[in-house]
C-alpha cells in the first residue's frame, strides 16, 4: 500500500520526500548506517516520480544527512561536525578594513513572484510577491562578490526605493531589525555564464557560494545567495569548542 504525499500542500514534492526521510532519521526509526529504501521502493511507497525521489536524495546527500554508495544503496550518515559562520558583516566594511575601496554595480532591482523553491524557502505559497536585487561588489577595480537577495515586502516595504550605491542591502535590512535566526550553507559551485561575466572571470573556475536565510518574529524575511571567485576570497571561522 503506497503512502501518497499531499498534492495540496504548497511545499514542493521533493521537499515532502526529504521531510519524510528526515523525520525517520530524527526519530531514530532509521539509525546511523541504516539502509534506506531504494529509489524504486520510495517511488512506490510515496507515490511520486523517480525524478522527485532522485532530487530529494541528491540534496540530502549534499546536506550530509545520507551517503550513497554506487550499486550498494543509500545509508543514514554519521552526523558531521558543523561550524557555523557566526558573524554577519557588511562586505563594504570588510573591504574598507583591508584598506581598499568598495564600489557597487546595480544589476537588478525588481519585484518577482516566488517559484516553488522560493516559496518553500520563505514558507509561503508559490506566486507570493518578493523583492529581488542583484548587486556586484568591487574591491578597487576587481569584482569580489555577486549578491542576489530575495526580500519580503512585508519586512522591508521600501527596499526597492533605496540607493544601493550609497547604502547597502545588509545595512538597510539590519537597520529595520537584526535577525533573530540565521541559516548559512556554503557550497563549492561551477559558476553560470552570467556569474562568470559579472565576476569578470576569463574562464570558469570553482566559486564559493554562501546561501543565507534570516528570520524575524518567526518569519523568513530574506534569502541571499552570495557568490565569490574561489581564487579571490575565502571564508574564515573561529570558535571555541
N, C-alpha and C positions, 0 to 999 in steps of 0.2 A: 504494500500500500504506500503510495507516494505522499510525501508531505509537500503540498503545493504552497509556495510563498505567496503572500498577498500581492495582488496586482493593483490594489487601491492605494497602498502607501506611496508617499512621494519619494521615498528612498529608492535609489536605483537598485535594480535586481541583483547586480553583482555585490552591492553593499549588503543586501539582505543575506546573501550567501556567506559573506565574510562574517557577519554578526552571528549567523548560525554556528559557524566553526569556532569563533572566538568565545561564545557563551559556553561551549562544551569544554574548551580549554580552561577557561577561568573557573568553572565549577568543579574541575578535576575529573569530569567524566572521561576526558581524553588527557591522560597524563603525559609527561615528557617522554618522548620516544614512541608514543602510540602511533600506529599507522592509520592514517585517515582513509576513509572510503576512496576508491578510485574515482577519476573524473566521471566515468560512465555510471558508477554507482550513485554519485552525487546528482548527476543529471536525472536519473530515475527517481531518486529519493525526494528531491526538491522540486521537480517539475520545471526545470529551467533548461536553457540551451547549453551545449558544451562550451561555446564561446564565453558565456557568462561565468561558468564554473572556472574555466581556464584563467580568466582575468582575475577573479577573486583569489585563486591560489597564487597567481603571479604576484599580486600585491601583498598578500600575506607573507610570501617568501621575501619580498623586498623589505618588509617591515620586521623581519626576523622572527616571526611567530611560528613559521613552519620551515622545514627544509625538504628539498626534493632530490631524490636520487634517481637518475635516469634508469628506467627499466625495473626499478625496485618499488618506488612509491613515494608518498608524501608523509612526513612524520612531524609530530609536535616537537618544536625546537627547544633546546636549553635556553632559558632566558639570558639575553645578552646584557652586559652592563651598559647602561646608557648615561652619558654625561650631558647634562642639559646646558644649553647656552643661556646663562642666567641673565646677562645684561643686554638691555635694549639700548643701542646707541645710534645716534644720527650719523650717517656716513659723512655728512659735511663736517661734523666735529672731528671725526677720525682723520679726515684728510687735512684739516687745519692743524690738528695737533702734531701732525708729521711735518709741518712747515710747508705744505703745498696749497695751491689754490683750488678751490672747489667751484665748479660751474655745473649747470644742468642744461639739458636739451629736452623740451617737452615734445613727446611724440604723439600722445593721445590723451584727451580728456573728454569723456563722453558717458552716456548712460546706456546700459545694456540690460537685457533680460537674462536671468540665470538659466543656464542649461542644467541638465540633470546633475552633473558633477558639482557645479557651483551651488545648486540648490541643496545638495547633500552637505557641502562644506558649511553653508550658512544655516542649515537645519530649517530650510524653508521649502516652499513648493516651487517646481520649475516655472519660469516666467516671472519670478519676483524681480523687482526693479533694483539695480545696483549701479553705483557709480564706478567708473573704470578709468584708470590712468596708467600710462607707460611713460617713464622718465629715464633718461640716461644720465648718470652721474660721472663727471670727469674729474680726474686728478691732474691738474695742469692741463695738458692737451690730450691726455690718454683716457679713453672711456674705461671706467673701472667697474661699473655696475649698471645692469638694466633692471629697473624696478617696475614691476607690474603689480598694481593693487586693485582689489575689489572692495568697495566700502559700502556699508549700509547707509542709505539716505536718512533713515530714522536717527542714526547716531550722529552723522555729520551732514546736515542738510545743505550747508553752503560749501561743501567740498569742492565742487566744480568752479566756484567763484574765486578760488584762491589763485594768487600769482605765485606759482611754484618755482619761479626763478628767484624769488625773494625769500619766501618761506618754503619749507619742505613738508611733504605729507607727514613724516614722522612727527615733526614739531606741531603741526596743525592738529593731528589726531591726539597727541599727548596733551595738548592744551585743553582739549574738551574733557578728557578723562583718562587717567592712567589705566591700563588694562588690569583686570582682576585675575585673569588666567591667560597663559600664553602657551602655544604649542609650536615647537620648532622641529622640522625634519630637514636633514641635509642629504642631498644626492650628488653623485657624480653623473653628469649628463653629456651627451653629444649634442651640441647646440644646433638649433634650426638655422636655416639660411638667414632668416630675419635677425636672429640674435648675433650671428657672425657679422652681419652688416653693421648692426648697432654698436658692437664691441670692436669693430674695425679689425677683425681677425683675418689675416691673409689667407689662412686655410683653417678648416675646422680643428679644434683641439678640445680636450676634455675641459669641461666647465664645472664649477661648483654652483649648485642651486639650493638656496635656502627657501623653504616654504614655511610661512608663519601664519597662524590664526590667532586672533585675540578676542577675548570675551569681556564684556562689561555688563553688569547686572544680569549675568546668566545667559546673555545672548551673544552670538558671534557677530562682531561688528566690522571685522576686517580680515581679508585673506590677502597675503602678499607673496609674490614669487620674485626672488632676488637672484639674479644670475651674474656670475663673475667668471672672468677668464681664469683658468686654473694656474696659469703661469704668472698672473699678476696679483693674486690675492690668496690668503689662507685664513681659516678660522682658528682662533686660539681660545681655549677654555682653561680655566684654572679653578680647582675646587679642593676642598679638604674632605677626605673620605671619613 
